[in-house]
Structure formats: structure tokens, C-alpha cells
């Protein structure tokens, strides 16, 4: 694992002529690639060119690593992520987080499209993730721990860094963006939830449900990164509001909300890096 991480990191450093470290990493979920328009892009690398990287197979996930700057602040962005339902193990799906850490990333910004479970939400809302429920059938840290990567039993009392959440809420207020806050539940997919599953997830404390993010957060926390996550509510799992949904419709809603998300991420990076 350590050798693979270093080999990937060396390749990226050489491909983008990187000197020093990049402090901020971003992962863009379904339909949320518009943030790249805020980046002064200096290099793009298709995932298939990076040693040991998985390849994204999902429509709406472009499958490239982007390096550039936001107002002279260096940023690495994954335009498209990897999922358990694609057949990857959670270790494979979160491998890029390890590579980010090897490249110097200290703060990870995550985005996703998710189903809303809170009756106060509406389609197109942004939800700041304050906590999560990891509902996958596996954990990316299962197996022998590699001490060089992080502790055997990482603390998860503040998985989505409080200071970053406070900053994001301040930015949203200044920009008059309605930013709700809640608990995100990550599950394996690829099926969307049944009405009974929506009810169950709501009863155990979730405000939104999706098929990503929690494994990435676990690995980032294990690696000592600060994490911020924002969900776009792309459909509703509230009784009386459940309708048939498709991936294409999820992408459309996410794309419509993407400018608001990009605006928050942009200002956050300016204050972080």
C-alpha cells in the first residue's frame, strides 16, 4: 500500500511539475463539476494514466484529476469519485485520499448528491454535513493497520471539522445562500432506497442518504485531515414526496445547484490555503 501510494504521488508530481505541497483537495460528486470553472487549471490527468488509480465508471463523473489555483491558492480536485457499488473495495475507492495526503493535502472538501429525509428540506437545497452514519457493509480501515498512514483506532468525535463548518455557514450567510445542516448516511447502492428504507434511515437519525462520502471521510480522518462535506438534495425520501427517480434527474438537480456549492467552496479555499 505504501509503495503504491508513493508511486501514484510521484507520477502526479512529475506530470503536473509540482514543487512543494498542495494543502487543499476537493472531490466533486455527480453533476457537481462546475467548481472546476473556478480553478485556473494548469494540468488535467485522466485517472487511467495514474498508476494504481481506480477508474470512474459512472455517468456524470468525468474521471480526471485537476491541478490548478483558485486566486493563487493551489488546489487538487477529483472530478468524479469511486464507489463501492462499482465493484471496488472501500480501500480501493478511497485510495486517492491516501495519495492526496502524500501530496500534502491537509483539508478535504467533499460534495455529493443525496436524497433528502428531512421534511424541512426541498429539492435543490444544500446541506452542510455535521455528522454521518456509515451504513456500508465494510469499513475502509478494516484489516491490518499501517501505522504510517494513521492510528489503529481513529477518533471520530468531529469527523466534519467544526471550525470549517462554522466558516462555511458564515460564507453562506454572507452570500445569502440557504445552507441547511444535518446528518448524512452513506450506504452501498446502487439501488435508490425503498420507502421503508427511507423511513428506517430517518428513524436512526439521518437527514440525507447517498452512496459515497463516509468512506472518504473515515480515511481522511485516519490520515489527520480536516474535512468539510456538503450535499445537494437531489430528490426527496419523505413520505408523500417519494417519486420515481433516475440518475439523469439527480445530475440535473445537482448541476442546477452546483453554482451555489462552487461559490461556498471558492471562498472557503481563499480563507483556508
C-alpha positions in Angstrom: 0.0 0.0 0.0 2.7 2.5 1.0 4.6 1.7 -2.2 1.5 2.2 -4.4 0.7 5.5 -2.7 4.2 6.8 -3.3 4.3 5.6 -6.9 1.0 7.4 -7.6 2.1 10.6 -5.9 5.5 10.6 -7.7 3.7 10.2 -11.0 1.3 13.1 -10.3 4.1 15.4 -9.0 6.1 14.8 -12.2 3.0 15.1 -14.5 2.0 18.5 -13.1 5.5 19.7 -12.3 4.5 20.1 -8.6 7.0 21.6 -6.2 6.1 21.7 -2.6 2.7 20.6 -1.3 -0.9 21.3 -2.1 -2.9 21.9 1.0 -6.5 21.6 -0.3 -8.1 18.7 -2.0 -11.7 18.6 -3.5 -13.9 15.7 -4.5 -16.7 16.6 -6.9 -19.7 14.3 -7.0 -22.5 13.6 -9.6 -23.3 16.7 -11.6 -21.1 18.9 -9.4 -18.1 19.5 -11.7 -18.9 23.2 -12.2 -16.5 24.1 -9.4 -13.7 23.4 -11.9 -14.7 26.6 -13.7 -13.4 28.5 -10.6 -10.0 26.8 -11.0 -7.3 28.3 -13.1 -6.4 24.8 -14.5 -2.7 24.1 -15.0 -3.0 20.3 -15.6 -5.5 17.5 -16.1 -4.7 13.9 -15.7 -7.2 11.1 -16.7 -7.5 8.6 -13.9 -6.4 5.7 -16.2 -3.0 7.3 -16.6 -2.2 7.4 -12.8 -0.6 4.3 -11.5 -2.9 2.2 -9.2 -5.8 4.7 -9.5 -9.3 3.2 -10.0 -11.3 4.4 -13.0 -14.7 6.0 -12.6 -17.5 4.2 -14.5 -20.4 6.4 -13.6 -22.1 8.8 -15.9 -21.6 12.4 -14.7 -18.2 11.5 -13.2 -15.6 12.7 -15.7 -12.7 10.7 -14.3 -9.8 13.2 -14.1 -7.5 14.8 -11.6 -7.3 18.5 -11.9 -4.4 20.7 -10.6 -4.6 24.4 -10.6 -5.2 27.5 -8.5 -8.1 29.4 -7.0 -6.9 33.0 -6.6 -3.3 31.8 -6.4 -4.2 29.1 -3.9 -3.1 25.6 -5.1 -5.9 23.0 -5.3 -6.1 19.4 -6.4 -9.6 18.2 -7.5 -11.0 14.8 -8.3 -13.7 15.3 -11.0 -15.6 12.1 -10.3 -15.2 9.7 -7.4 -15.2 5.9 -6.9 -17.9 3.9 -5.4 -18.4 0.5 -3.6 -21.2 -0.3 -6.0 -18.9 -0.1 -9.0 -17.1 -3.2 -7.6 -14.3 -1.5 -5.8 -13.4 -2.4 -2.3 -13.6 0.6 0.1 -9.8 0.6 0.3 -9.7 1.0 -3.5 -12.4 3.6 -3.6 -10.6 5.7 -1.0 -7.1 5.2 -2.4 -7.0 8.7 -3.9 -7.4 10.2 -0.4 -4.2 8.5 0.6 -2.5 9.9 -2.5 -3.8 13.4 -1.7 -2.2 13.1 1.8 1.1 12.1 0.2 0.9 15.2 -1.9 0.5 17.4 1.2 -3.3 17.8 1.4 -4.4 18.9 4.8 -8.0 19.9 4.1 -10.5 17.8 2.1 -13.7 19.3 0.7 -16.3 16.7 -0.3 -19.5 17.1 -2.3 -22.3 14.7 -3.2 -25.9 14.5 -4.4 -28.2 12.8 -1.9 -31.8 12.0 -1.1 -33.4 14.3 1.5 -35.1 12.8 4.5 -35.9 15.9 6.5 -39.4 17.3 5.7 -38.0 20.8 6.0 -35.7 20.2 3.0 -36.6 20.7 -0.6 -35.0 19.6 -3.9 -32.0 21.7 -4.8 -31.2 22.6 -1.1 -27.6 22.4 0.1 -27.0 20.5 3.3 -23.8 21.0 5.3 -22.8 17.6 6.8 -22.4 17.9 10.5 -22.0 14.2 11.2 -22.6 10.9 9.4 -23.8 7.3 9.7 -21.6 4.8 7.9 -24.1 2.2 6.7 -21.8 0.3 4.3 -21.2 -3.4 4.8 -17.5 -2.8 5.2 -15.0 -0.2 6.6 -12.1 1.2 4.6 -9.8 0.7 7.6 -10.6 -3.0 8.1 -7.5 -5.2 8.1 -4.0 -4.7 9.4 -3.4 -1.1 10.3 -0.5 0.7 8.6 0.8 3.0 11.3 2.5 5.3 8.8 -1.0 6.2 7.5 -2.8 6.7 10.8 -3.8 5.2 14.2 -5.4 1.8 14.6 -8.5 3.3 16.3 -9.1 6.9 14.9 -11.3 9.2 16.9 -14.5 10.2 15.0 -16.0 12.7 17.5 -15.6 15.5 15.0 -15.4 13.9 11.5 -16.6 17.1 9.8 -14.3 19.7 11.3 -16.3 22.1 13.4 -14.2 25.2 12.5 -14.7 24.5 8.8 -18.5 24.1 9.3 -18.6 27.5 11.1 -16.7 29.1 8.3 -18.9 27.6 5.6 -22.0 28.8 7.4 -20.6 32.3 7.7 -19.8 32.3 3.9 -23.3 31.1 3.1 -24.9 33.8 5.2 -22.8 36.5 3.6 -23.8 35.2 0.1 -27.5 34.7 1.1 -27.3 31.0 0.4 -29.7 28.8 2.4 -27.3 26.2 3.8 -29.1 23.6 5.9 -27.2 21.3 8.3 -27.7 17.7 9.1 -26.5 14.1 9.3 -25.6 12.2 6.1 -26.0 8.4 5.8 -23.7 6.6 3.4 -25.0 3.3 2.0 -23.7 0.9 -0.6 -26.2 1.4 -3.5 -26.6 1.1 -6.5 -30.3 0.9 -5.9 -32.1 4.0 -4.7 -33.9 3.5 -1.4 -37.3 1.9 -0.9 -39.9 3.9 1.1 -39.3 1.5 4.1 -35.6 2.2 3.9 -36.1 5.9 3.8 -38.3 5.6 6.9 -35.7 3.5 8.7 -32.8 5.8 7.9 -34.8 8.8 9.1 -35.6 7.0 12.4 -32.0 6.2 13.1 -31.0 9.8 12.7 -30.2 10.6 9.1 -31.2 13.8 7.3 -29.9 12.7 3.9 -28.8 9.5 2.2 -26.3 8.8 -0.5 -23.8 6.2 -1.9 -20.5 7.8 -1.1 -18.6 10.3 1.2 -18.5 8.4 4.5 -15.6 6.0 3.5 -13.7 9.0 2.2 -14.2 10.9 5.4 -13.1 7.9 7.5 -9.9 7.6 5.6 -9.3 11.4 5.6 -9.8 11.5 9.4 -7.5 8.5 9.8 -4.9 10.4 7.8 -5.2 13.5 10.0 -7.0 15.7 7.5 -9.7 18.3 8.2 -12.9 17.6 6.4 -15.9 19.5 5.1 -18.8 18.0 3.3 -21.8 19.5 1.5 -24.7 17.5 0.0 -27.1 18.7 -2.7 -30.6 17.4 -2.0 -31.4 15.9 -5.4 -34.6 14.0 -4.5 -36.9 13.5 -1.5 -37.3 10.4 0.6 -40.1 11.9 2.8 -43.4 10.1 2.9 -45.8 11.7 0.4 -42.9 13.1 -1.6 -41.3 9.9 -2.9 -41.4 9.7 -6.6 -39.6 7.6 -9.2 -36.1 8.9 -9.7 -33.3 8.4 -12.2 -29.6 9.1 -12.2 -30.1 11.6 -15.0 -32.6 13.6 -12.9 -30.2 13.6 -9.9 -27.5 15.0 -12.2 -29.8 17.7 -13.4 -30.7 18.9 -9.9 -27.0 18.8 -8.9 -26.0 20.8 -11.9 -28.6 23.5 -11.1 -27.3 23.8 -7.5 -23.7 23.5 -8.4 -23.0 27.3 -8.7 -24.1 27.8 -5.1 -21.8 25.0 -3.9 -18.9 26.3 -6.0 -19.3 29.7 -4.5 -19.0 28.4 -1.0 -16.0 26.2 -1.8 -14.3 29.1 -3.6 -14.5 31.4 -0.6 -13.6 28.6 1.8 -10.4 27.9 -0.1 -9.5 31.6 -0.2 -9.7 31.6 3.6 -8.0 28.2 4.2 -4.9 28.0 2.0 
